[in-house]
Structures are given as C-alpha cells and as structure tokens.
C-alpha cells in the first residue's frame, strides 16, 4: 500500500492550531519562527536555519512524494502565523504504524498547550482515521525536554538504541524510543483532552 492511499492532502485543526501540508512558500515564516529562541543552536535537534532551510524543505517534500514522510507546518490560529513544524514519518501502511517527530515550535509557543493539541490532532488521525496499531516517538538521549514531553503524552519508553545514528559532526547518537499502542489510545486521548482544558481555562 502506498501512502497516497493512506495519507493524502490532509490538514488538521484544533482550537489553537492548524496543521497544514508543508509548502516551499512557508520558508520565510518558518525561519522567522525558528529565530524565536535561535532553535537551530540546539545541536541535538533538527530545526532549520538560514543555512539549510532549502535542503530541509526539499528533503521533506521528496520524502512525502516517496511516501515515507508527511510534514506539516503549524499555524497559530489566533494570529494566523507560522509557529513551527511537525511530521508523520517512517510511514508503514502495511504494518499500520508510523512515527511522529521532527517537531519544533517558536520559543514563545512552547509550554502553552500548542504541543499537546498538535499531538492530540496527530494521534487522533493516526488511530481513528488510519487505524494504526501503534505510533512511535524517537528522540536524542540528550534531549531531556523532548523525552519529558513525550512521556507526558502518555507514551511508554520502549528502550534505547545505542549508537543509533552518526550525527553530521561525526558524534554518535543514542535514541530513546517511545510508543503508544491502539489499546492505550483512549486513555491517552482522555489525558490529553484534560491537559488541554487546564491550558484553556
């Protein structure tokens, strides 16, 4: 099964954010969002900078065309401005599973409920529209903030992949793997909805 039969031209919308398919025209506003906090300075993240934004977008669009990834641009509904990006990747329709990651937000939108709503929208689509049996998350061992955020979603830690990747600077990356299964989804959904009510109150 190709992704075109599984994920095709989708956009997701909540109370705070809209997730729309990444386009080349988003370049300038993505850079502006990433500049809020100079997010590219964190060596263990994949946030675009002026130096690599073209390659970042071209790679994401190529992966989408090949059915491997589906990248979203995150838009703040209150201001109608781009505030970050997230994506489905390692898409495996034959196994009804995928990963969520490559997520980042402008600094002022961190810890505001934006990530919770984005994850709720993505997970709901994965489990309720695609009928996934599992959704996986993976992050760098050194990215403590990301590991904490993933665990807060209700994902369980599956383990650590030692020397999983070689970074651009030649250092080795250990990756921490988390997942949510279809059996866990309803409980996770209730938790995320409750967290959002606290942010919105």
C-alpha positions in Angstrom: 0.0 0.0 0.0 1.4 3.4 -1.0 1.0 6.5 1.2 -1.2 8.1 -1.4 -3.9 5.6 -0.5 -3.3 6.2 3.2 -2.4 9.8 3.9 -3.4 12.2 1.1 -3.6 16.0 1.2 -4.7 16.3 4.8 -4.9 19.3 7.2 -5.8 19.1 10.8 -7.4 21.8 13.0 -7.9 22.3 16.7 -8.8 25.3 18.9 -5.3 26.8 19.0 -3.6 25.5 15.8 -3.9 24.3 12.3 -1.6 21.7 10.8 -1.3 22.2 7.0 0.9 20.5 4.5 4.4 22.0 4.2 5.0 24.2 1.1 8.0 25.9 -0.2 6.2 29.2 0.3 6.5 28.7 4.0 10.2 29.2 4.0 10.4 32.8 5.3 7.9 32.3 8.1 9.5 29.0 9.2 12.8 30.8 9.6 11.1 33.6 11.5 9.6 31.1 13.9 12.9 29.2 14.3 14.6 32.5 15.1 12.4 32.9 18.2 14.9 31.3 20.5 17.6 30.5 17.8 16.3 27.0 17.9 18.9 25.7 15.5 21.6 26.2 18.1 20.5 23.1 19.9 22.8 20.5 18.3 20.6 17.6 19.1 17.5 18.9 17.2 16.5 19.2 13.5 15.4 22.8 13.3 16.1 24.7 10.1 18.3 27.7 9.8 19.2 30.2 7.0 22.0 27.8 6.0 19.9 24.7 5.5 16.2 25.7 5.1 16.2 25.0 1.3 17.6 21.4 1.9 15.2 21.0 4.9 12.1 21.7 2.7 13.3 19.9 -0.4 14.1 16.8 1.7 10.7 16.9 3.4 8.8 17.3 0.1 10.8 14.5 -1.5 10.1 12.1 1.4 6.4 13.0 1.1 6.5 12.2 -2.6 8.1 8.8 -1.9 5.5 8.0 0.7 7.9 8.0 3.7 7.0 11.2 5.5 4.3 13.8 5.7 5.4 17.2 7.0 3.1 19.8 8.5 3.5 23.5 9.1 2.0 24.5 12.4 -0.1 27.7 12.3 -1.3 29.7 15.3 -5.0 30.4 14.7 -5.1 33.5 16.9 -2.6 35.3 14.7 -2.6 33.2 11.6 1.2 33.0 11.7 3.5 30.0 11.3 5.0 28.9 14.6 6.7 25.6 13.8 6.6 22.2 12.2 5.9 18.5 12.9 5.5 15.4 10.8 4.5 11.8 10.3 7.5 9.8 9.3 8.7 6.1 9.0 5.2 5.6 7.5 4.4 1.9 7.2 0.8 1.4 5.9 1.4 -2.3 5.5 2.0 -2.6 9.3 -0.4 0.2 10.2 2.1 2.2 12.1 4.1 5.4 11.8 6.2 7.8 13.9 5.6 11.4 15.0 8.5 13.7 15.3 10.8 16.4 13.8 8.7 18.7 16.0 9.6 22.2 17.0 7.9 25.4 17.9 8.9 29.1 18.3 10.1 29.6 21.9 7.1 31.7 22.9 4.7 28.9 21.9 6.5 26.3 24.0 4.7 25.2 27.2 1.5 26.9 26.1 -0.6 23.8 25.2 0.3 24.0 21.5 2.3 20.8 21.6 -0.4 19.0 23.5 -3.0 20.0 20.9 -0.8 19.1 18.0 -0.1 15.7 19.4 -3.8 15.1 20.1 -4.6 16.0 16.5 -1.9 13.8 15.0 -2.6 10.9 17.3 -6.3 11.1 16.7 -5.8 11.0 13.0 -3.4 8.1 13.3 -5.5 5.9 15.5 -9.0 6.9 14.4 -8.6 7.6 10.7 -5.6 5.4 9.7 -6.4 2.7 12.3 -2.8 2.5 13.4 -1.9 -0.3 15.8 1.0 1.7 17.2 2.5 5.2 17.0 6.2 5.6 17.8 8.3 8.6 19.0 12.0 8.8 19.0 14.4 11.4 20.4 18.0 12.1 21.1 19.1 10.8 24.6 20.5 14.3 25.4 17.1 16.0 24.5 15.8 15.8 28.1 13.0 18.3 27.3 11.7 16.2 24.4 11.9 13.0 26.4 9.9 14.6 29.2 7.3 16.0 26.8 6.8 12.6 25.1 6.4 10.8 28.4 3.9 13.4 29.5 1.8 12.5 26.5 1.3 9.0 27.9 3.8 7.3 25.7 5.8 4.4 27.2 9.5 4.1 26.9 10.4 1.0 24.8 14.2 1.3 25.1 17.4 3.0 24.0 19.1 2.4 20.6 22.8 2.7 21.3 25.0 4.3 18.6 21.8 4.5 16.6 23.0 7.2 14.2 26.1 9.2 13.2 25.5 12.9 13.6 26.7 15.5 11.0 29.6 16.3 13.2 30.7 12.7 13.5 29.4 12.1 17.0 27.2 9.1 17.8 23.6 9.5 18.7 21.7 7.3 21.2 18.0 7.3 20.5 15.3 6.9 23.1 12.2 5.1 21.7 8.6 5.5 23.0 5.3 4.3 21.7 1.5 4.4 22.2 -0.5 1.3 21.2 -4.0 1.2 19.9 -5.1 -0.4 23.2 -3.7 2.6 25.1 -5.1 5.3 22.8 -8.5 6.0 24.5 -6.7 6.6 27.9 -4.1 8.8 26.3 -6.8 10.7 24.5 -8.6 11.4 27.7 -5.4 12.6 29.4 -4.5 14.9 26.5 -8.0 16.4 26.4 -7.8 17.0 30.2 -4.5 18.7 29.9 -5.8 21.0 27.2 -8.8 22.0 29.3 -6.3 23.2 32.0 -4.3 25.2 29.4 -7.5 26.8 28.1 -9.1 27.6 31.4 
